[in-house]
Amino acid sequence: MVAAVLTNMLMINRQPEDPEPPDSRRKALLALLFVVVLVVGGLLLTQVLRHMSQLQDCVMSGRTNCAPIDSNTTARP
């Protein structure tokens, strides 16, 4: 009998847990933003590595004019 009363008291004092915290949308948006940043960074990295690979292939084939020349600069006197 005492055990039943103690069990009821313990069950009354427990707070029901929320299955989903109220700020779960913020966490999801931050996770989405993080994934977008990773994808953009990965795309940028692949373009830089592709350019470097093309330059290295040009040099390894024995050519001497592999680097692009900027024609917009003015010549020094």
Backbone bond lengths (Angstrom), bond angles and torsions (degrees), N, CA, C in turn:
res aa  C-N    CA-C-N  psi(-1)  N-CA   C-N-CA  omega(-1)  CA-C   N-CA-C  phi
1 M - - - 1.441 - - 1.527 111.32 -
2 V 1.328 116.76 -43.68 1.464 121.11 178.51 1.528 109.76 -65.87
3 A 1.328 116.99 -38.19 1.457 121.36 -179.93 1.530 110.61 -63.80
4 A 1.319 117.01 -38.05 1.460 120.71 179.71 1.523 110.90 -66.76
5 V 1.330 117.58 -39.39 1.459 121.71 178.81 1.519 110.19 -66.80
6 L 1.356 117.25 -43.36 1.469 120.58 178.34 1.523 111.30 -64.20
7 T 1.307 117.42 -38.87 1.463 120.89 178.35 1.520 110.80 -64.22
8 N 1.317 117.33 -42.65 1.464 120.74 177.55 1.524 111.64 -63.36
9 M 1.332 117.49 -38.69 1.460 120.99 179.11 1.532 110.69 -66.15
10 L 1.317 116.03 -39.73 1.467 119.22 178.73 1.525 110.95 -67.62
11 M 1.322 117.90 -37.52 1.457 120.85 179.98 1.519 111.63 -69.45
12 I 1.328 118.00 -32.51 1.462 122.01 179.91 1.525 110.51 -70.56
13 N 1.336 118.00 -36.72 1.454 121.75 -176.37 1.522 113.61 -75.76
14 R 1.304 117.52 -15.18 1.469 119.78 -179.68 1.514 110.76 -74.71
15 Q 1.317 115.09 139.14 1.463 121.60 176.48 1.524 108.45 -90.47
16 P 1.325 117.95 136.96 1.469 118.60 175.13 1.536 109.58 -69.65
17 E 1.312 115.44 135.09 1.470 120.39 -178.03 1.521 110.45 -86.59
18 D 1.326 115.46 137.93 1.466 120.22 175.22 1.523 108.33 -74.04
19 P 1.313 118.45 133.66 1.465 119.20 178.36 1.526 112.31 -70.10
20 E 1.331 117.18 -24.49 1.459 120.97 -178.39 1.528 108.80 -137.04
21 P 1.333 117.19 121.84 1.460 118.49 178.87 1.534 111.04 -65.39
22 P 1.326 118.20 154.77 1.463 120.13 -175.82 1.524 114.40 -67.92
23 D 1.327 118.80 -21.77 1.468 120.00 -177.45 1.527 111.96 -99.28
24 S 1.318 118.14 25.79 1.464 120.07 -178.73 1.524 111.79 -69.60
25 R 1.316 118.11 -28.17 1.465 120.59 179.13 1.528 109.96 -67.76
26 R 1.322 117.39 -38.57 1.465 121.30 178.27 1.530 110.40 -63.36
27 K 1.315 116.39 -42.62 1.464 119.96 178.68 1.528 111.07 -64.20
28 A 1.313 116.56 -38.93 1.466 120.21 179.12 1.521 110.62 -66.22
29 L 1.326 117.71 -40.51 1.467 120.58 178.89 1.519 111.41 -67.41
30 L 1.331 116.65 -38.42 1.468 119.19 176.73 1.524 111.03 -65.52
31 A 1.319 116.97 -38.99 1.459 120.38 177.30 1.526 110.92 -65.00
32 L 1.319 116.88 -40.64 1.466 120.86 177.69 1.525 110.92 -64.32
33 L 1.321 116.99 -42.75 1.458 121.24 177.35 1.528 110.91 -61.31
34 F 1.323 116.62 -41.22 1.465 121.14 178.60 1.528 110.88 -62.66
35 V 1.319 117.08 -41.97 1.470 121.01 179.31 1.522 110.37 -65.99
36 V 1.327 117.81 -40.65 1.469 121.34 178.91 1.529 110.16 -63.30
37 V 1.326 116.99 -42.16 1.472 120.54 178.35 1.521 110.13 -63.48
38 L 1.317 117.43 -40.64 1.467 120.17 177.90 1.528 111.66 -63.86
39 V 1.326 117.09 -40.96 1.469 120.36 -179.61 1.525 110.41 -66.36
40 V 1.328 117.84 -45.08 1.465 121.33 179.53 1.531 110.03 -63.71
41 G 1.315 116.67 -42.74 1.466 120.05 177.10 1.517 111.99 -62.43
42 G 1.322 116.95 -39.36 1.465 120.74 178.05 1.521 112.09 -65.37
43 L 1.330 116.46 -40.57 1.467 119.77 177.77 1.524 111.34 -65.49
44 L 1.309 116.85 -42.50 1.467 120.76 177.48 1.527 110.80 -62.16
45 L 1.306 116.30 -43.34 1.463 120.54 179.58 1.526 111.61 -63.33
46 T 1.331 117.72 -40.94 1.465 119.31 179.71 1.526 111.38 -66.23
47 Q 1.337 118.32 -36.56 1.464 119.91 178.25 1.523 111.32 -67.25
48 V 1.326 117.46 -40.87 1.465 120.65 179.17 1.528 109.90 -65.43
49 L 1.340 116.72 -43.31 1.463 119.59 179.59 1.526 111.54 -66.31
50 R 1.338 117.73 -35.52 1.468 120.36 177.81 1.525 110.71 -64.66
51 H 1.335 116.48 -43.65 1.461 120.65 178.82 1.536 110.39 -62.60
52 M 1.315 116.70 -44.39 1.470 119.85 179.49 1.532 111.01 -64.03
53 S 1.324 116.62 -36.39 1.460 120.80 179.05 1.528 110.76 -66.67
54 Q 1.344 116.62 -41.53 1.462 119.45 177.88 1.520 111.05 -63.88
55 L 1.320 117.70 -40.59 1.463 121.34 178.54 1.521 110.61 -65.09
56 Q 1.326 116.71 -41.68 1.456 120.18 179.03 1.529 110.94 -66.56
57 D 1.314 117.59 -39.72 1.473 120.51 177.21 1.522 110.53 -62.32
58 C 1.325 117.68 -38.75 1.458 121.55 179.11 1.524 110.42 -64.20
59 V 1.317 117.00 -45.85 1.465 120.74 -179.01 1.528 110.78 -66.64
60 M 1.326 116.40 -40.38 1.470 119.76 -178.64 1.532 111.92 -69.21
61 S 1.328 118.34 -20.69 1.459 119.90 178.24 1.525 111.68 -83.26
62 G 1.332 116.81 -3.96 1.461 120.11 174.82 1.507 114.66 97.98
63 R 1.277 118.92 4.49 1.463 120.59 179.68 1.522 109.93 -76.55
64 T 1.333 115.43 156.00 1.467 119.23 -179.32 1.521 113.09 -112.01
65 N 1.321 118.18 -10.84 1.464 120.84 -177.65 1.530 110.42 -113.82
66 C 1.316 117.19 56.06 1.471 121.00 -175.18 1.520 113.14 -84.94
67 A 1.313 117.73 -34.34 1.461 120.35 -176.68 1.524 109.67 -78.11
68 P 1.315 118.29 135.61 1.473 119.94 177.83 1.528 110.23 -67.87
69 I 1.317 114.91 145.09 1.461 121.20 -179.29 1.528 108.32 -105.81
70 D 1.321 115.93 129.10 1.467 120.94 179.24 1.524 108.28 -80.68
71 S 1.325 116.85 113.90 1.460 121.18 -177.38 1.527 112.88 -87.26
72 N 1.316 118.02 -3.37 1.458 121.40 -178.11 1.530 112.82 -84.60
73 T 1.304 117.91 -11.08 1.453 120.12 -178.65 1.526 109.59 -79.42
74 T 1.309 116.17 148.47 1.469 120.57 178.32 1.519 109.47 -88.76
75 A 1.310 114.99 148.08 1.467 120.04 179.69 1.514 110.33 -77.66
76 R 1.308 115.87 144.03 1.471 120.60 177.38 1.528 109.48 -81.17
77 P 1.313 116.64 143.03 1.478 118.12 178.57 1.502 112.34 -76.93
